Amino acid sequence: MLPKNLRFGAVPGLLALAAMQSACMPRYAAKGPMQPADIWTPLPVQHITVRGIDLAYLDSGAPPDAAPSGNGASTIVLLHGLSSYSSFWEYQIPHLAKHHRVLALDLPGFGQSARPDAPYTPPWYANVVSDWMNAVWADRAVVIGHSMGGQIALTLALDHPERVEKLVLAAPAGLERFNDGAGAFMKGYWTPTRAMEASEDEIRANFVATVFNHYDDGVERLIEERVRMGHERSFAQTSVAVSRSIAGMVDYPVWARLPEIAVPTLIVFGSDDHLIPNPIFTGGTTKAIAQAGADRIPGSELVLLSGAGHTVQHDDPRGFNAAVDRFLSNTSDPVAK
């Protein structure tokens, strides 16, 4: 097994490393299918029906320092990325819950939420999130979105500004632009069955060489969950959700509307993000994409965390949490650029 907290760099070499080591890695498919209800979560899962959809979410409740003082600590809503779920925030939830009410939603199609026959576009997701916030008594919140969750968070701030107090965008989709040809290719490639076709070795290689830059026990747990849930019946609907979500991000870009964002915004990227920019269609550097987005959102702040990858909140949780803490406290302390 790879050493804990191993930091990854060049993608081609890592793919080769993952392939060479796959023979000695656990074969999780042999353990049988895993039900979504059996995935690990950092807090007990709660369920609520919104728009006829069973939504799973985590709720830390009021922070310890809010009850006696009534200091009105902010509510924080966490929106995960594509093919993810609430446990991708495992290093943020306990930290943020010390001083805030933290709500982490499994977006429909993923995690322990239902998998309806739905469009799965950012505007559709934003409508669901807005209604869910109302249902769980979170009228307004700091919204933190990762990757696809970042584009959903931006759409929520644009379409439902009354819901968003502040924005934190972790390696967000929506800042990178694709021409018509690139968009058509991605939509054509990600068919409704594509996610079901990934082998265990391909899943492992993707996790350790592309999605995460730092391997630890949590990444290994996520690999097992992904492999085993891929053999469970409901994953066919998850695969559809992946396909439609990618098409939705392409079809509903937010770039032209970014100047309309009217809330304080923090953008956090890892300096070694292997997904943004897209190496095939975009090229260039993560810093350039991040800076272009920051320049377009009025008054936004940008933090680049050295060595972190696309799942920046996992790869450098200390740096990510510190950046969020400073942003929420409105201090003028400098942050690492």
N, C-alpha and C positions, 0 to 999 in steps of 0.2 A: 504494500500500500504506500502511496506517496506520503512524504513527511507532513506532519501537521503544519499549517501556516506556510507551506511552500509558496513562494511568490513566482508567478509565471511572467514571461516576457514575450518572445517571438512566437507567433501563432504556429507557423509551419513546424518548427521544432517540437512544439508541445503536442501537436496532433500526432506526430510520429512517436513521441514518448508515450502518449496515451494508448496508441495502437500497440506498441511493444509490450506495455504492461497489462494490457487487457486480459491476457491469458491467466494471470495470477490474481485478478480482481474477483470479488464475489460475483456469482451469477444469480442475480436477484430474481430473474424470471422463473427460476426453478422453485422459488418459495411460493409461487402462486399469486393470483391477483390480490390487490389491496383495494379495499373500499375507501372512497374519499373520507368517510367518517373516521377512518383509522389513522389518518396522517397526524403527525405531531403538531401541536400548536403551543405557543408560549403562555396562553391563557385559555380558560375554558371557552368552548364555542357556544355561542347563542344563535338562535334562529328567529327570524321575523319574516312575515310575508308582505312584500311590497310589489305593487303592480301585478299581483298574482304569481310572483316569483319567490320561492323560498331562498332567502339570503342568509348566509352564515357570516358571523362577524365576532370579533373580540371586543370587549369593553372593559377597560381597567377600572372604571368607576371614578369617583372623585379622588383627587390626590390627597395624600395624608395631610398636607399643609393647608388644604382648602376648607376642610370641615370646621376646625375651630375658628379660623380667622375670616372665613367667607370672602376670600380675596379674589374670587371670580377668575380663577386660573383658566387659561384657554383650553378649549377642546381641540384636539388634534385628530384629524382623519387621515389615515394611511391608505393609499391606493397602490396596489402592486402592479407589476408589469405583465407582459404577455406570458402565458403558460405558467404563471406564478400563483401565489396565494399568500395569506397573511403571515405565515411563518418565515417568509423572506425578510421580515422586519424583526427577526428575533433579537438583534442587538440594539434596536431602537425602542421597542415597546417597554421593557423594564426601566430603561433610562428615562424616557420621556414621562412615564407614568408617575415618577417621583413628584412632579409638579404640575401635571396636566391630566385631564381625562383623555385617554387614548382610545380611539375607535379604529379598528383595522378590519376592512371589509374584504371578504372573498368575492371578487367581482363575478357576476353571473357567467357561467360557463367554466368556472375554475374552482379549485379547492373544494370546499364542502357546500358551496351554493348550488342551486339547481342549474340545469343546462337547457334552457327553453329554446324553442325555435324562434330566434330573434335576430335582428340585424347586426348587433354587436358593433355598431359604429360609435365613435367618440360622442356624438350628440345623444345617441340612445343611452349610452352608459352614463353620461352626465345627468340625464333626466332621472335615471334609476337612483344614482347617488343622491341627488337632491331630495327625492321623495324618501329615500332611506334615512337621510339625516333628519328630516322632519319626523319620521316615525320613531326614531330613537332619541328624540328631544335634543338634537344638536342643530339648532337653528342656524348657527354660524360657527365656523371653525377655521383653524389653520389647516390647510390641505397640503399634504405631502404626497407627491406622486412620483413613482419610479418608472422610467421607460414609457411603455404604453400608458401607464397610470399618470405619467406626466402630461401626456397629450390630453387625457381625460380631465385632469385637473385644470389645464388651461381652458378647455372647452367649458368646464363648470364655471370658471371665473368669468368667462365671456357671456355664457347663456343664462347663468344664475348668479350674478354678482352678489346678491344678498346673502349667499351661502358662504362666501369666502372672505375671511379676515386677512389672511396672508397666504402666500404660495411658497412652497419649497419644491423645486423641481430637481429630482435626482436622475441624471443622465436621461433627460426627457426625450421622448419622440416628439416630433412637431417642429423642432428647430432645424432639422435637416430637410432640404427640399429635393424632390425627385422629379425628373422630367417625365413626360408621358410614356416614353418607351420603358424606362425603369419601372414605373408604377405598373404598367401592363405586364411586364415580366414577373414581378413579384406576385401579383394577383394570379397569374397563370400558374406559377410554380406551386404556390401554397393552395393546393386543391383541398377539398373538404376531408380527404383521407390522408394527406401528406404526413401529418404528425403521427399517425398510426403506423407509418412505414419505417420509422427510425428504429434501428437495432440497439441493443443494449450498449454495444461498443460505441456506436455513434452518439448515443445520449451521453455516455461518460466523456467522450472526447469533447463534445460541445460544452459540457459543464466545466471541465477543468482547463480548457484552452480558449474558450470564447466568453462564456457568461461570467465566470469568476476568475480573478487573478490570484486569490489566496485560497488554497484548499484547506479545509478543516473538517472536523467530524460532522458539522452541520451540512456541509456540501455533500458529504457521503450519504447522509440521511436523505437529502433531497434527491440524490441520484436513485437510491433504492425506491423512494416513493414514486418518482416519475416512471421508472421501469415497471414496477408492479401495478401501478394504476393504469399503465398503458395496456395491460392485459385484462382490465375490468370492463364490463359491458358499457358503462356510461362514458368511457373514454372516446367512443365514437362521436358523441355529442361535443366533447371537449375539442376534438380534432376539427369539427365544424366551426366551433367558436374561434379557434386559432385562425382558420382560413378567413372567416368573415371579419375578424378583428383587424387582420393585416389589410384586407381590402378597405375596411372602414377608415383606417389611418391614412391610406393613400387617397381615398375619395373625399375625405373631409379635413384637408390641411388647415392649419391655424396660422401659418406664417403671415398672411396678409392682415390678420386681425391682431397680431401681437401688440401693436401700439395702443390698442384699446384696453389692455390690461391695466387696471386702475388700483391695484393693491400692492403693497410691498412684496417683492419677489426675490427669493434667493435661488440661484442656479448652482448646482454642485455636480461636477463631473470628475471622474478619475482621469489622470493624465494618460493612462494606458488602456483606454476603452477600445476593445476590439470589434465592437458593433457599430459605434458611431464615431466617425462617419463610416458608411457602408464602403468597404474596400473595393467593391466591384463597380458600383455606380457613381460614387461620389469622390472618394479619395481625399487627399489633404489630411488635415490634423483635427483631432478632437478639440483642441484649443480654439481653432479657427471657427468651427461650428458653434462652440459654446459662446465665444465672444460675439459672433454675429447675432445670436439670439439675445444675449444680454444687451447689446446695443439697441435692439429693436423694442425691448420691453422697458418702458419708462422707469428710470430710477432703480433698476434691478441691480443686484449684487452677484458677482461670479466668484466661485471658489473652485480651484483645481487641486485635487488631492493627489500628490505624487505617488505613482506606482499602482494606484487603484484602477480597477477595470470598470466594466459596464455596471456590475452590481456594486456600485461604489459604497453603498451603506453597509455592505457586508465586508468588503475588502479593507476598508479603513473606518471601522465603526467609531473609533475614538475621534478621528479627525472630522468625520461626518457629524457626529453628535455635538462636538464642540462648535462647529460652524452653525448648526441649527440653534444651539443654546444662545450663542451670541446674537444671532438674527432675531430670535424671539424676545430677547431681553432689551433690544434696541440700544445696546451699548455701541460705542464708537471704537472698540478695540479692533486693531488691525487683524485681518485674517490672511492666511497663507494664500498666495496667488500662484 
